[in-house]
């Protein structure tokens, strides 16, 4: 956990996010909470993380996402030395997709 950002307000935000039950609810909440550029930046970083995790090279990631090499490096650093949040989400989304295929 990053103690630099842990505050009562941050805890409240994360608890609010955890109440969301669908993609549509996420769209509504994040549309109210964030600017369009903020949402695009977060979604771009997530796309970059997925591509790095899949072994894609920087030039391919730049071409497909439009992310700068600085952004890609930042995301790569988080993947390698961060709090393992990306790994947790990747594992859970893969598990959810596998379970959906079984149904």
Secondary structure, 3 states (H helix, E strand, C coil): CCCCCCCHHHHHHHHHHHCCCCHHHHHHHHHHHCCHHHHHHHHHHHHHHHHHHCCCCHHHHHHHHCCCHHHHHHHHHHHHHCCCHHHHHHHHHHHHHHHHHHC
